[in-house]
């Protein structure tokens, strides 16, 4: 039987990302990209005309991601190692889609607010902020989200100058296995 990750990278990841609005030619930010479970399918969708910025704190993880990208023939991924201070060195209004998947629970409230400001700055007008807020109070509570409900997370992001456009329950990959969870779609306020 094919592993979940292989099946995801081969087909399901692209189907999922297209369903949330990722399109050919776009510029994508995958913040906290890890092994690239979303980076690789995003790079396939956006094609040669697009670009995917893969940001992570772990150099070894980024190296593995780039090895996978090379084996897939993908040349449109830009790896960015970031320090503990979570800085995003991209131009203002330069990104079409920002993915914050299974990463926010690692950050305290001040770090999250800083991240939201940086994402707001780099997103184009009408751009998509897609959030997978794993590990909140009602979904395997962990770390900084253990006392937060999904509605609290939505409110926190809305306060950071984003509109909630949708909340969809979807099947996706989490920690190398299929799971289901809520995907939150936001656009930035001006």
N, C-alpha and C positions, 0 to 999 in steps of 0.2 A: 504494500500500500504506500502511496506517495505521501511524504510528510506534509503537514499543514503549510509550512513555510514555502516549500517548493511549489505547491499548488497555488498558494497566494501570489508568489512572485511570477509564476508562469501565466496566470489568467485572472484570478479573483481580485487581486490588488488593483489592477487596471479598471475592472468593472466597478469596484467600490469607489475609487477616486473619480471616475467619470460621473458616477451617480451623485457626488457632492458638488460637482461643477468644475473639475480640472479638465482643461482643454489643450489642444495642440497650440504650440507657440507661446504659452504662458511662462512667466517667471514664478517659481515656487520657492518658498522657504519651508524646510522641514526642520523645526527647532527641536533639539533633543532627539536627533534622528536614530541614534543607536545603530543597530546592524543594517538599517536601511529598508525595513519592511515596507515603508511608504515612499522612501526616496527612489528606489529602483522602479516601481511601477509608475511613479510620477514622471520620471525621466523618459520612460517609454512613451507615455502619453504626449508630453510636450514636444518631443522630437528634437531634431537638430535646430529648429528655429527657437526653441525654448531653453530654459535653464532651471536647474534645481540647486539651491544652496542647501547643503547638508551641514547643520551645526550640531556639534557635540563637544562635551568636555574631555572625552577620552580619545587620545591620539590612536591607540591600538584599534579601537572600534572603527574610527574613520579609515584607518588603513585597510581593515577587513572589508568595509563598505566599498572602498575604491577598487579593491581586488575583485569583488563581485561585479562592480560596474564594468570593469575592464573585460571580465570574462563574458559579460552580456553585450559587449561592443558599445557601451554607452560612454559618450565623451562630453555630455552636457551636465555633469554633476560637478559642483564646486564645493570641495570639503572646507569647512571652516572650524578650526579648533577654537574653543572659547574658554576663558578662564572661569574661575569661580564667580566672577562678578557678572556673568551673563550679559555680555555686550554683543550687539549686532552691528557690525560695521558695513552697512549697506546704505546706498543712497536713498534720500527721501523719495517717496512716491515711485518706487521701482519694482514692487512685488505685486503680483496678481492674486496669489493665494498663499496664506500662511497656515501651516499645520502645527498645532500644539497638541500632540497626541501622547497621552499617558506620561506627561512630564510635569504638569502644574503641581501635583501633590508633593513634589520634592522641594518646592519653593515656599518660603513663608510669605505673608501678606505683602511686605515691603518689596520683596524680590518679584512677586507676581505683578504688583503695580508698575514696577520699573519695566518689566517685560512687556506689559500691555502698552505702555507709552512708546517703547521702541518699535513694537509691531505696528502700532497706529501710525507712527512716523514713516515707516518704510512702505506701507500699503498704499496702492493707488486708490483714487476715488472709485467707489463701487466695488472694491476688491473684497475677497472672501477671507474671513478668519474662521477656520474650522478647528473645533476643539473637541477632543475626546477626553473628558474629565474622569478618568478611571480613579477608583479608590476613594470616592466620596462616602458619606455616612451610610448610604443605603446600597453601596456597591463595593464590597471588599475594603472597608475603611482602612486607611493607611496614612501615615505621616501627617502632613499639613492639611489634608482634606478629611481626616477621620471624624471631625465634628461638623462638617459642612454638608448640607443637602444640595442636590442639583440646582434647586432654585436659588440658593445662596451664591453658588458659583456663577449662575447666569447674571444675577444682580451685580456681582462684583465686576464682571466684564462689561456690562452695560454702563456702569458708573465710569468706566475707563473710556467712554466715548465710542461705544459700539452699539449697534441695533441688533437684537436677536431676530433673525429671519426664519429660523426653523430649528426644531428639535426632533430628530429622527432616530428611532431605534433600529440599529443595523447590525449585521453580522460582519465581523472584522477580525483581524489578527491581533493578538495580545500575548506577549511573552512566548512566541513561537507556536501558539495554538489558536484555533478559532475560538471566538468568544462573541458575545453580543453586548452592545451598550449604546448609550445615547451619544449621538454626534450633534454638536451645537454649531449652527451656522450664523455668523455675524457679518455685518458690513460696518465700515467705520463711519462715524459721524464726522462732519467737517469741523 
